[in-house]
Amino acid sequence: MEDKTNQYNENNFQQNNQTQNTAPPNQSQQGNYQNNNYQQPNMGQTNYQQPNMGQNNYQQTGGYQKGPVGKMRNPATVLLLSIITCGIYGIIWMYQISNEINDYTRAKLTEPNYSWIGIFCGVFTYINIYKIDQALVQIDRVEGRTSESRFLLWIILSIFGIGTLMMYYQVQESLNHIWAANGGNYNQY
């Protein structure tokens, strides 16, 4: 009885294998497959157009559309005023430069309000410092200058109490270079 069952299973297996391995139908067997007016979508070409942005007076560069340049400040003055006012000027300055970066790039790369929220929860201050650093790196790279992130250095130096002060100086210095390269005027105060 087992021999008949095995023989039956082998016959079924061979028949199933033969029906699965049959050759594809030729043109006469395909019927209406070619005549149903179906067109393959064009996958290799894109048919979109760049939006017209020529209606404003801002210059477009690389990855963003340039807006107005920010205010050029003396980095040493920013540093000294932050020390003299026990950090109050630093909070105001960070809010101002965050807005200036966002206005210049026409994108929300930084969070200006995190400067104020950072008074109550310091984590937000460091989040904004990180975003400012990343925005400066992005602006420099888009405009063809070499730049690297300095956030980790500022965090490490914050352990010794000088990271934020170094950040004030370096960020303002970087912004002055960006503003000067795009027609800003240097007014020390």
N, C-alpha and C positions, 0 to 999 in steps of 0.2 A: 504494500500500500504506500509505503514511503517512496518507493521508486516512481510510482505514478504521480505522486504529489510533486516531487522534485522535477519530473519531466514536464508536468503541467506548468510549474513556475518558470522553468527555463524557456518554454515556448512563449509564454506571455511576455517575459522579459525581452526576448528576441523580437517579437512583434512590436512592442512599445518602442524599442530602440530603433527599429526600422522606420516607424512613422515619425519619430523625432528627427532622424538624420536625413530626411528627404531633401532633395535639392529645392531651392527657391523657384517659384513659378516663373516661366518665361513671359515675354511681352503679351503673347496671346492669352495666357492664363490670368493675367493681372486684371483684366476687365476694365472697369472704370476708374481705377486708381489714378491714372495719369490724366483723365479727362474731367476731374471734378473742380477745375479752376482754383485749386488751392495753391497759393504761392508761399514759398518758404520765406520767413522773415529775414531781412538782411542783417545778419549778426556782425559782420565785419566792419560796417561803416556806421558812423554816427551822423545823424542829420539834425543836429541842434545848432543854434546860432548864439553867439555871444550877445548878452544884453547890451543895449546902447546906453553907455554911461557918459556920453560926451556933453550932457546938458549942464554940468556943474564945472566949476573952475579948479577942481582939485586934480592933482597929478596922480595917475595910477602907476604903481610900481610893483612888479612881482606878485606877491600874495595878498596885497591889500591896497586900498585907495588912500592916498595921503590926504590928511586934513591939515589944519593949521598947526604950526610949530608952537611948542610951549615956551615958557619964560626961562631965560637963561639966568642962572644964579651962581654965585661964587660958592663952590663946595665948602670952603673953609668957614664961610659965614653961616651956611646951613648947619654945619657941625657946632660952631660956637653958640649960635642961638638955641640949638637943641639942648646944649649943656646948661646954658644960663637959665633957661626957662624950665628946667627939670623935665624935659621931654615933651612939653606942650607944643612947642614949635615943631618938633619932629612929627607929631600926630597931624598937625595942620599941613605941614609940608608933604607928608605921605598921601594925604587926601588930595592935595592939589596936583601932585605929579601923577597920581593914578588917573585922575580926570584928563590931564594933558596927554598921557599915553593913549587912553581910549579915544580921545578926540583926534589925535594924530593918525592913528591906525584905522579909524572908523569902525572899530570892533571893540567888544568888551573883553579885553585881555586881562584887565585887573579889576579888583573890587574896591572902589574908593570908600564905600561905607564900612568896610572891614577895619579901616583906620579908627573909626569912632567905636565900633563894637569891641575892638581890641583893648579898649580901656577897661572893660569889664571882664573880658575873657581873652587872655594873651595869645591863645592859639590862633585867633583870627588875624592878629598882627603878623604872625609868621606865615600864615597862608597868603596874605597879601604881599608880603616880602617875596615869597616864592613866585607868585604870579608876576610881580614887577620884574624880577630877575629873568623869568622865562620870556616876558614881553620884550625886554631889552635884547636878549639873545636873538629872538625872532626878527626884530627890526634890523639888527646889524646884519644878519645873514641874508635877509631879503634885499637889503641895500648894498650887498657885496662886501661887507667888512667881516673880518674874522672876530668871533666872540665866543666866550665860554661861560658857563654858569658859575657863579660865585656863591650860590646859596649855602652850600655845605661849609665853605670857609667861614661865612658869617655865623652859621649856627655853632661851629666849633669855637670861634672867638667869642661868642656870647657867653660861654662858660666863664671866660675871664673878664666879662663885662665890657668888651670893646667891639663886639660883633655888630651891634646895631649902629654904633657910631661910624664904623668902617663902611657899613652899608649906605648910610646917609651920604658920605663923601663920594664913594665910588658910583652910586646911582646918579647923583647929580652931575658928576664928571662925565659919565656916559651920555646922559641926556644933553649936556652942553655940546658934546661932539655931534650928536644926532641933529640937534637944532641948528648948529653952525653949518653943517653939511647941507641943510635944506633952507638956508637963507635967514636964520635967526640972528638977532642982534644981541650982543653981549653987554648987558647992563649990570654992573656990580652994584650991590647995595650994602 
